[in-house]
């Protein structure tokens, strides 16, 4: 039932995004001529396509990824191979990212081109059950084609931003007449649509994270292991230097957790670790899910601008799976 609800919400987001862009481009076509919005759409599609093609190389370079064979990382290969087989997808390439942040991420152009990487800090931090749960989360991202889905949806706010820039500068430097006032009005609408559509894309990204959490719980049968891993990853990210966070700013969306939010998130999550042993066991997960309060209004507002759900909500949801 939860999976069906997630799928329904995702379908509604996609429908809303494409309805918005269709209505907006129709408005632009009526105001400025039929060819103009098509040019923006083609330009945005070309840029996203180019980003899609070179994206894996950018991630590899930014995260200092080094691919490892079975001799060098037998545990990692064994877990990924089994999870991929259970998920019904080809085994992804396996890599280690040499960055001082405890996290994991999946990327690639398709299921056959997929790669799963973990950082050295994560390997040193998690036990086998927790590592399996995190890898199950990343395998689920690949299985659900999340990278391709979010990339495709991101075209929509990009189109709106191109339209905003074009009409804004045309209206600003084109002299003072009624036509220029109309161009500025279109630019203002374009920026509003860009802002709203970008929020919907971020919302879609958060849904995909919930979906991957559920996928991991189904693959491993141990949602508490993922909850414990998320807790450890957030706790470990608190100690990360700010300059290290700046280095990975552009690819935080790929991570299983958002390290930039760790200092805020850990305060709420420490109450789940009742015996302060640094883990979340099945009892602690059930207790936290039943007793933890809802997130504050400010936290719900801040979540609107995040690619990841609030971790309190994530862990409470894992306790109810």
C-alpha positions in Angstrom: 0.0 0.0 0.0 2.8 2.4 0.9 4.5 1.7 -2.5 1.3 2.3 -4.4 0.9 5.7 -2.5 4.4 6.7 -3.4 3.9 5.8 -7.0 0.6 7.8 -7.1 2.3 10.8 -5.6 5.2 10.5 -8.1 2.7 10.3 -11.0 0.9 13.4 -9.7 4.1 15.3 -9.5 5.1 14.3 -13.1 1.6 15.2 -14.4 1.7 18.6 -12.6 5.1 19.4 -14.0 4.2 18.6 -17.5 0.9 20.4 -17.2 2.7 23.5 -15.9 5.2 23.5 -18.7 2.6 22.9 -21.4 0.4 25.7 -20.2 3.4 28.1 -19.8 4.8 27.3 -23.2 1.4 27.7 -24.8 1.2 31.2 -23.2 4.6 32.1 -24.5 3.7 30.8 -27.9 0.6 32.9 -28.0 2.5 36.0 -26.8 5.7 35.7 -28.7 5.2 33.4 -31.7 5.0 29.7 -32.0 8.7 29.1 -32.7 10.1 30.8 -29.6 9.2 28.3 -26.9 10.3 25.4 -29.1 13.8 26.9 -29.3 14.0 27.1 -25.5 12.8 23.5 -25.2 15.4 22.3 -27.7 18.2 24.2 -26.1 17.3 22.9 -22.6 17.0 19.4 -23.9 20.4 19.6 -25.6 22.1 20.9 -22.4 20.5 18.2 -20.3 21.4 15.6 -22.8 25.0 16.8 -22.7 25.0 16.8 -19.0 23.5 13.2 -19.0 26.3 12.0 -21.3 29.2 13.6 -19.3 27.6 13.4 -15.9 29.3 10.1 -14.8 32.8 11.5 -15.6 32.0 14.7 -13.6 30.9 12.6 -10.6 34.0 10.4 -10.9 36.3 13.3 -11.0 34.5 15.3 -8.2 34.3 12.3 -5.8 37.8 10.9 -6.7 36.3 7.6 -7.6 38.5 4.6 -8.0 36.9 1.4 -9.3 37.9 -1.8 -7.4 37.9 -5.5 -8.3 36.8 -8.5 -6.2 40.3 -9.1 -5.0 40.6 -5.7 -3.5 37.0 -5.3 -2.1 35.5 -8.8 -1.7 32.8 -7.9 0.8 31.6 -4.9 -1.3 31.4 -7.0 -4.4 29.7 -9.9 -2.7 27.0 -7.7 -1.2 26.3 -5.7 -4.4 26.3 -8.8 -6.5 23.7 -10.5 -4.3 21.5 -7.4 -4.0 21.6 -6.8 -7.7 20.6 -10.4 -8.4 17.7 -10.1 -5.9 16.6 -6.8 -7.5 16.8 -8.3 -11.0 19.3 -5.8 -12.4 22.9 -6.2 -13.9 25.6 -6.0 -11.3 26.8 -2.3 -11.2 30.5 -1.3 -11.3 31.9 -1.0 -7.8 34.0 1.9 -6.7 35.5 3.6 -3.7 35.4 7.4 -3.4 38.4 8.8 -1.6 36.6 11.7 0.2 36.4 12.2 3.9 32.6 12.0 4.1 30.7 8.8 5.2 28.3 8.2 2.4 27.3 6.2 -0.6 25.9 7.0 -4.0 24.7 5.5 -7.3 25.0 7.1 -10.7 25.2 6.2 -14.4 23.1 6.6 -17.6 21.1 3.3 -17.4 20.9 0.1 -15.4 23.6 -1.5 -17.6 25.9 1.6 -17.1 25.2 1.9 -13.4 27.9 2.4 -10.8 27.7 2.2 -7.0 30.4 3.9 -4.9 31.0 4.1 -1.2 33.4 6.3 0.6 36.3 5.0 2.6 34.9 6.7 5.7 31.7 4.7 5.3 33.4 1.4 4.9 35.2 2.0 8.1 32.1 3.1 10.0 29.4 0.5 9.1 29.0 -3.1 10.1 28.0 -5.7 7.5 24.2 -5.4 8.0 24.3 -1.6 7.8 26.5 -1.6 4.7 24.1 -4.1 3.1 21.1 -1.8 3.8 22.8 1.2 2.3 23.8 -0.7 -0.8 20.2 -1.9 -1.0 19.1 1.7 -1.0 21.5 2.5 -3.9 20.5 -0.6 -5.8 16.9 0.5 -5.5 17.8 3.9 -7.0 19.2 2.0 -10.0 16.3 -0.3 -10.2 13.8 2.5 -10.2 15.9 4.6 -12.8 15.9 7.5 -10.4 18.9 9.3 -12.0 17.2 9.3 -15.4 13.8 10.3 -13.9 15.2 13.3 -12.0 17.3 14.3 -15.0 14.3 14.3 -17.3 12.2 16.3 -14.9 14.9 18.9 -14.4 14.5 19.9 -18.0 11.3 21.7 -17.1 12.6 24.3 -14.6 15.6 24.7 -16.9 13.3 25.7 -19.8 11.5 28.2 -17.6 14.8 29.7 -16.5 16.0 30.1 -20.1 12.7 31.9 -20.9 13.1 34.1 -17.8 16.6 35.2 -18.8 15.8 35.8 -22.4 12.6 37.9 -21.8 14.1 39.7 -18.8 17.1 41.0 -20.7 15.2 41.7 -23.8 12.7 43.8 -21.9 15.3 45.5 -19.7 17.5 46.7 -22.5 15.1 47.0 -25.4 13.9 50.5 -24.6 10.7 51.8 -23.0 7.5 50.8 -24.7 4.5 48.6 -24.1 6.2 45.6 -25.8 9.1 45.7 -23.4 6.7 45.9 -20.4 5.0 42.8 -21.8 8.4 41.0 -22.1 9.2 41.9 -18.4 5.8 40.6 -17.4 6.4 37.3 -19.2 9.9 37.1 -17.5 8.3 37.6 -14.1 5.8 34.8 -14.8 8.6 32.6 -16.1 10.6 33.1 -12.9 7.6 32.1 -10.8 7.0 29.0 -12.9 10.7 28.2 -12.6 10.6 28.5 -8.8 7.4 26.4 -8.5 8.6 23.7 -10.9 12.0 23.5 -9.2 10.2 22.8 -5.9 8.2 20.0 -7.6 11.4 18.5 -8.9 12.9 18.6 -5.3 9.7 17.0 -4.0 10.1 14.3 -6.7 13.7 13.7 -5.5 12.5 13.3 -1.9 9.8 10.8 -3.0 12.5 8.8 -4.8 14.5 8.7 -1.5 11.5 7.2 0.4 11.1 4.8 -2.5 14.7 3.7 -2.3 14.4 3.3 1.5 11.5 1.0 1.1 13.3 -0.9 -1.7 16.3 -1.5 0.7 13.9 -2.7 3.4 12.3 -5.2 1.0 15.7 -6.4 -0.3 17.3 -7.0 3.1 14.2 -7.5 5.3 15.9 -5.3 8.0 14.7 -1.7 8.0 16.5 -1.1 11.3 19.8 -1.7 9.6 19.2 1.2 7.2 17.9 3.4 10.0 21.1 2.6 12.0 23.3 3.3 8.9 21.5 6.7 8.3 22.1 7.6 11.9 25.8 6.7 11.7 26.2 8.6 8.4 24.6 11.7 9.8 26.6 11.5 13.0 29.8 11.0 11.1 29.1 13.9 8.8 28.9 16.3 11.7 32.7 16.2 12.0 33.3 16.9 8.3 35.1 20.1 7.6 33.2 22.8 5.8 35.8 23.0 3.0 35.2 19.3 2.3 31.5 19.9 2.1 32.0 22.7 -0.4 33.9 20.4 -2.7 30.9 18.1 -3.1 28.2 20.8 -3.1 27.1 20.1 -6.7 26.5 16.4 -6.2 24.9 16.1 -2.7 21.7 15.0 -4.4 23.4 11.7 -5.3 24.2 10.8 -1.6 22.1 8.6 0.6 22.0 11.4 3.2 22.6 15.1 2.9 25.9 15.8 4.8 25.3 19.6 4.7 22.3 19.1 7.0 24.0 16.8 9.5 24.6 19.4 12.3 20.8 20.1 12.4 19.7 16.5 11.9 21.8 14.8 14.5 20.1 16.6 17.4 16.7 15.1 16.6 18.1 11.6 15.8 20.1 11.1 19.0 16.9 10.4 20.9 16.5 7.2 18.9 19.8 5.7 20.3 18.4 4.9 23.7 21.4 3.0 25.0 23.9 5.4 23.3 25.8 2.6 21.6 25.9 4.4 18.2 23.3 2.0 16.6 19.6 1.8 16.2 18.3 -1.7 16.9 14.8 -3.0 16.1 13.4 -2.1 19.5 14.8 1.4 19.3 13.4 1.9 15.8 9.9 0.9 16.9 10.1 3.1 20.0 11.3 6.1 18.0 8.7 5.6 15.3 5.9 5.5 17.9 7.1 8.2 20.3 9.1 10.8 18.3 7.2 14.0 17.7 6.6 15.5 14.3 9.1 17.9 12.8 8.7 21.6 13.4 7.1 24.0 11.0 10.5 25.5 10.3 12.0 22.1 9.5 9.1 21.3 7.2 9.6 24.6 5.4 13.3 24.0 5.0 12.6 20.5 3.6 10.9 22.1 0.7 14.3 23.2 -0.6 16.1 19.9 0.0 16.7 16.9 -2.2 16.4 14.6 0.8 13.5 14.1 3.2 13.9 15.1 6.8 15.7 12.2 8.5 13.3 12.0 11.4 10.5 11.3 8.9 12.7 8.8 7.1 13.5 6.8 10.1 10.0 6.9 11.5 8.7 5.6 8.2 11.3 2.8 8.2 9.9 1.8 11.6 6.4 1.4 10.1 7.5 -0.8 7.2 
